[in-house]
Amino acid sequence: MAIARLHGGPLDGQVLPLDDDSLTRLIVPYSETQIVYERRGALEGTGDSDGPTTAAFHFVEAQDDINPDLDGHDE
């Protein structure tokens, strides 16, 4: 099992277990929408003694507006 490290977007800095380390995109539920992260770079920590295998995923897009302006005012 590997670890996905998320960069950017609303889940910046979070880590998630990654059952399949060959994934190139993660679609993650977030509130009432979904957000998309895309893998960049090679796997890190793939040796026997250098910690867990990790993959960096960077924010690409959200399916819907994740910060709606409900009252119509720019603040």
Phi, psi and omega in degrees: 000142180245175179240133174264123176259121185265136182235131179079173179067188185289344180254022181307130178089352180280155174237143180229146174293142183235101182294324182244104184284004176264359179298143177248346178221143173240130173248115190243133175294141178212114183055240180258016182225193175228148176239151185243132174239143181239138182286139175229132178086176182273165174296145177243155177069044184269358180279173181288333187236022182243031176086187183289151175289132181232152176228136179270127177241132183247143182299134179248306184196166172243145180296320179232174176297123183265357177221067184292147176268087189292329183265359177081008181251141172271120181240000000 
